[in-house]
């Protein structure tokens, strides 16, 4: 039983080590900053892992935006637009962001 647990945790830890993170996905051109303050898939051929990452990041952002909106008397959409402006400033050269008309642009 002990050997099984050691093997299980070794596999679990190594699987997490290979999991794609947000910056890696951005660097690979798979994900970009959408003009809504959320992230979105840039290509139509994104894997399920990438789509799950987008969903996870956006769920976290949505929760944060709601808290900020309530404390500052804004809507979540307004907070998202403000966050989008900051995200564009922080976007690394070579990564994608969505312009105001919805077109993906490489910085």
C-alpha positions, 0 to 999 in steps of 0.5 A, a space after each residue: 500500500 505504501 508503494 502504491 501511495 508513493 507511486 500515485 503521488 509521484 505520478 500526480 506531481 509529475 503530471 502537474 509539472 507538465 500542466 500548461 500555465 497561463 504565461 506558457 499558453 500566452 507565449 505559445 500563442 494559444 491564449 490572449 487577453 480579450 478586450 473584456 478583461 478576461 482571457 480567450 483562446 486565440 486559435 480554433 484548434 485549442 486543446 481541452 487543456 487550454 480551454 480548461 485553463 481559460 475557464 479556470 483563469 476567467 472564473 478567478 477573474 470574474 470573482 475578483 471583478 465582482 468583489 472590486 465592483 461591489 467595493 467601488 460602486 462599479 459593474 463587473 463589466 466596468 472593472 473588466 474594461 479597466 483590467 483590460 487596459 492594465 493587461 495590455 500594458 503588462 502583455 509581453 512582446 510577442 503575446 496576443 491581445 484583442 483590440 477594441 474591434 475584437 481582432 487579435 493583435 500580436 504585441 
